[in-house]
Amino acid sequence: MSKDDAGLLSFAAKLAPEPNTIRVFERADDYVTVGDEAAQVAQIVYKTSSALKRSTPDGPAICTMNGSLLANFLKEALQNLGLRVIFYSSASGSRTNWQISKEASPGNLQEVEDLIGTSYDQNPVIIAVKVQNGPNQTRVIGFSFIDTSSRELGLSQFVDNDLFSNFESLAIQLGVKEALIVDDASQDTQKVTALLSRLNILASTRKSSQFSSKDVAQDLERLTGKTGLELAKELSLEAAVGSAGALIKYLSLMAHTGDYGQYKLTTHDLSQYMRLDASAIKALNIMPGPRDGSKTMSLFGLLNRCKTTSGVRTLAQWLKQPLMDHQEITARHDLVQGFIENSITRQTLRDDLFLVVPDLGKISRKFYRNIAKLEDVVRVYQLAIRLNDFIDCLSDMSDVPGIEHYYVGPLKTANEQFAKFAELVETTVDLQALERNEYAVNPAFDDRLQTIKGRKEQLINEIKREQSDIGRQLGMEPDKKLKLEEHHVYGWCLRLTRTDASCLRKHSGFTELATLKAGTYFLNRKLRELNNEYSDLSTEYRKTQSTLVKEVVEIAGTYTPILGPLGICLAHLDVIVSFAEASQFAPLPYVRPTMHPRHEGNITLKQARHPCMEAQSDMRFIPNDVELKRGSSEFLIITGPNMGGKSTYIRQIGVICLMAQIGCFVPCSEAELCIVDCVLARVGAGDSQLKGISTFMAEMLETASILKTATKESLIVIDELGRGTSTYDGFGLAWAISQHIVEKIGCFTLFATHFHELTALSDNYPQVENMHVLAETTGNEEDITLLYQVAPGISDKSFGIHVAEVVSFPEKVIRMAKRKAEELEELEGAHNLTQDDIVDGTKRLKQALQTWAQKAPDDEGAAAKLLRDMIEDHRSEFEQQPFLKQVLECL
């Protein structure tokens, strides 16, 4: 074990464990993790524990990474796993004195952006939440978020229910990665913590004093560059301002003077986007899951034809923020239709122009933090000189509504603003060096550079002449046998093969530098002098170049305010073109939906399909019609066999509504849609032992949230509610919940169930309609053929045993299952009484017993004989009444 390893391990052993945290030790050549954290890193990076090493057999595990592996680790740890990462570096070369050099968390990437590179494809959004009591025992949420990538600071303050469903929707809309909460033991804090855990958001606790709104106003004034009067509306949200104060302290924003005046302060209105809960995100397969084998298994993967990094991020944002404004939705549909009809323009953008678009958001942050390089300046320049091409390309679609407003106008403005920028780069940057992937200042820009470059060229010529002289002296032809090379260690020197190098021993004045596989490197005194002068000039050139590069980058940084709007414009364009591409090249092309304004219209879909299902290989998807009409078919109950397509049918309607409201075309032959304010889902059955939530508890939590969140304009998708408890309890809950939705909420609902008794709701409510998936049975119902078609009516069987036969259950198990099912059906049939049967039978039984009581003698035996006689006299009459017949059978 080396002394360096011993010092590192000794220091790491003194650190107390921290949950959800990985500590990385930064050394000269690699990055190191130790102990249990090393085992975790080995699984993340190498997918195996064999990458672990130990300095001693009983010592702690060690895992090392190089720079590229570190970038992949950071992406996985911060973006997908929600972990904190703390970096340590040794102070002044000490082996034991390690200090924290930088920290990163899912919502705070500022200090590790250079290490991550381009591998991180999501905006790091961090929030702070403050819960306080409002009037009339209400619960007020003070909510603040910061997106350091776009320099946006948002405030929101709203009343929430005891399940915090509004907070959940807002966290999903923003794509939150990390949350700051008050460190206390209150019930509300416990609920918020549990909600963050379900959403896989990293929770960080802070003292309540950090959520004070005191002195936050002046911080916001500095960050935004506005006066308190201009921010009066935002500053009136006291709880939200207190949350903003906690965020400002956590991110140390006031310590970075470069951030002053750069932040945009906004108020986030929860109602401007369709609300989605965590169950809907999962049920509709909106974002890719960790186990998705194909990108088409999620809506994001299916629609992601984007060519730019910012376009990918914008698509992810749009999927979580479906629009509610009819005019904006229509505008996006107009643009998508325009690009579908103009395929040449679409392909020019995708195959040529988008390829020169860098990540302008990331470059902007580099300029703001004064860490930009000449390469960043050149990348912006390469885009700037192509803006005219964008404008000319899009001008061919001038008749498409919205093209001028969304794209051509902003691009023309940016092109005018970048005119001087292009001149700056062309004057100062050596554009010819770009062909060699070198980023350098043009020597002609500075007299000193020009002089040094001229002298270096003279030295190269002298070195080549010396090569010729030495070649003649040794009898070795220059460039064929006697090679001149610029070695990374020795500088300019000569090389001979090891065989030819024997001639050096016959001549004096040559110094052999090294003998390697490639040959023997050597030089003489004059070549050494020339090489030393060349090296000194190169060092001076680099220093002068560095100073000039810094000046050029500083000047280029003044154009940073232009990059933000330009980046938003191009990202918007990329996503719209991606929608057009996905709509045009789906297995069956998507169609433009007819959208009704809010609070108007119904949902009518012809030949509707699930976009992800139909995109799977070897999949022949069977489409179905959908009709949800106010007052007649707003609540659909879907019954039918297992694996018959009930779940797919109800989910695809939610997916289609979401696709329409993000501005995409939809997988139908015709589509008429109204705007829904939220999609709420309760699908699947699963528990979470690690979070202490059973299957039934998960069902009830999600359903309670639906009942408290849904409005008349919502869309509810429920699949198999009540499976987590007993049959009778499950049916009772399913009935009561359905009745509440129909009577009290009145929104569009799709309810797939195996409780066939639930279909009786349609007898009492005209807005309830029964649907079922079709299946054919043959051979005494032994064989079943699933048709995957949905039709009006009721299915009275679930065909569960048939499915078991399909997957080859043992024959003995199948026979036993059929026998037990028949017994239960007979038992259920025996007790299958209507409420009217029970009321009528009870009334008649009461009358009979009252008559017997009036006639019964005092003698107990005689009274019992009289009762038996009365039953026999009226047996035929009693047996015609279902309830009384069952009573007689029990006697």
Secondary structure, DSSP 8 states (H G I E B T S, - for coil): --HHHHHHHHHHHTS---TTEEEEEE-SS-EEEETHHHHHHHHHHTSSGGG-EESSTTS-EEEEE-HHHHHHHHIIIIIIS--EEEEEEEGGG-SS-EEEEEEEBTTB-TTTHHHHTT---S--EEEEEEEEE-GGG-EEEEEEEEETTTTEEEEEEEEE-TT-HHHHHHHHHHT--EEEEE-S--HHHHHHHHHHHHTT-EEEEE-GGGG--TTHHHHHHHHHT--TTTTHHHHT-HHHHHHHHHHHHHHTGGG-GGGTTT-EEEE--GGGB-EE-HHHHHHTT-S--TT-SSGGGSHHHHH----SHHHHHHHHHHHHS-B--HHHHHHHHHHHHHHHH-HHHHHHHHHTGGGG---HHHHHHHHHTT---HHHHHHHHHHHTTHHHHHHHHHTTTTSTTHIIIIIHHHHHHHHHTHHHHHHHHHHB-GGGGGGT---B-GGG-HHHHHHHHHHHHHHHHHHHHHHHHHHHHT--BTTTBEEEEETTTEEEEEE-TTGGGGGGGSSSEEEEEEETTEEEEEEHHHHHHHHHHHHHHHHHHHHHHHHHHHHHHHHHTTHHHHHHHHHHHHHHHHHHHHHHHHHSSSS--B--EEE-TT---EEEEEE--HHHHTSTT-----EEEEE-TTTSSEEEEE--TTSSHHHHHHHHHHHHHHHHHT--BSSSEEEEE--SEEEEE-----BGGGTB-HHHHHHHHHHHHHHH--TT-EEEEESTTTTS-HHHHHHHHHHHHHHIIIII--EEEEE-S-GGGGGHHHH-TTEEEEEEEEEEETTTTEEEEEEEEEES------HHHHHHHTT--HHHHHHHHHHHHHHHHHHHHT---HHHHHHHHHHHHHHHHHHHHH--SSHHHHHHHHHHHHHHTHHHHHTSHHHHHHHHH-
